[in-house]
Amino acid sequence: MTGDIDKKIVKLKDLAIDRCRGRIEQAKLKAKELINGEILKRQREDNTNHTQSYGATSFLKKRHGL
């Protein structure tokens, strides 16, 4: 009887750990997507800033909405 309970506890523990690993993996992938999206966004902004005007006022307006 005690062996059955121990086996069930171990099985539940393994299931919980597997779920946590899955959630961590999903969070990692989501973070990578966000980081890659930010990098691409910055690259696009850098490219558009170079093709437009080079003035400080224009840069501040574009970058900070001033």
Buried (B, 14 or more C-beta within 10 A) or exposed (E): EEEEEEEEEEEEEEEEEEEEEEEEEEEEEEEEEEEEEEEEEEEEEEEEBEEEEEEEEEBEEBEEEE
